[in-house]
Amino acid sequence: MLSILGSTWGILTSFRASLYESGWLPCRNLERPVISIGALSVGGAGKTPTTALVASLLSEAGIQPAILSRGYRRRSTAALLVSHGDARGPIVEVDQAGDEPFWLASVLPTVPVVVAKRREEAAHVALTAAAVIPDVFLLDDGFQHLRVARNANLLIVNPEQPFWEDAPIPSGRLREASSAATRADGFLIVRADTEAARGLHNRFPEHPRFELTRQIPCCWPLGQEIPRAWPTTESNEATEIRFKGSAFAFAGIARPERFFEDLEADGVTLKGQYAFPDHHEFRAQDVTRVVRMAQECGADTLVTTEKDAVRLPNKAFPGPLWVWGYRLQTSSPETLVSWLKDLTGLSSLPDAA
């Protein structure tokens, strides 16, 4: 039954895409070039960290991006400016922006971030209300947002379960049939894997592929400013988990088990763990629960993800709580930026000094 439902969903999404491709449904052209970053699978593909990486690389190259996001599970419904891009960071609360746009605005204070159900509305807000004028729009999780035309369509590949080995929901984790990958101009492989890279090359030999790896993770107390200078694996800097003793980990993300595994791989002694639903809206009783569970298992401190930290009900968390995070990097940033500039027609912009 699940297989039949998955096949039906794949057919319906393919039909929808064909309506846009044939012109039966119109694509909106925005007033700036558009780079879409997305995935075929639901949750946990690394879309938002990848958007942060692309935005950072473009900024370093002298190109001013603005990020347009849907703002999943936010309380507001109107198009909303989350950050002016003037180094102040978020100007609204997380429940109005959504956790992912709020996080993007926090870690990229010089990049405007706008949320709206329709990205063309978000683009209008970015052009009329942001403090800086964008050169290019980035669609965070935009692969299925077909009503907006794009100059570059980047598809993220999860090597743990690549799209060609998966199926549409509910029988698998794909939002649409795997054949939708043909819409991509290029691929980003998160957590580079030789076998996945080979499989991708065999299927799309002419498409550019960029391997993304995780930088050294950092950990800091809740309430402390997010580290701006992130060490790379090529540098001699060593960033260690700075809290002592054992920990109790909790998270409300798409794939919490990966977070728990990463903590242990980074040398954290986990006494216990608890997974909330993805995008969970933390309340006071949730805080009480995890504190109690940490005490019962004898953990010295609690640790959670950056995405969860912005959704905690207040910063006066009872007891020690550490925030764990990482950034993505690519071994060929110049090649990626040059390719994006060519696709978007931004090659004439001068490189940053």
Protein Blocks (a to p, Z undefined) as FASTA:
>chain_A
ZZmmmmmmmmmmmmmmmmmmnomaccdddfbdcdddddfbeghilmmmmmmmmmmmmmmn
opacddddehioiabfbdcdfbgolonopabdfklnopklmmmmmmmmmbccdddfblkl
mmmmmmmmmmbdcfbdcdehillmmmbccfbdcddddfklgfklgccdfkbmbfbdfklm
mmpmbdcdehiafklmmmmmmmmmmbccddddddddddddehiacdfbdcdfkbmbdcdd
fbgcjdddddddfblmlmmmmmmmnopacfbdcdddehiacdfklmmmmmmmmmmnopab
dcddfklmmmpfbfbdghjddddddddddfblmlmmmmmmmmnopmmpccdZZ
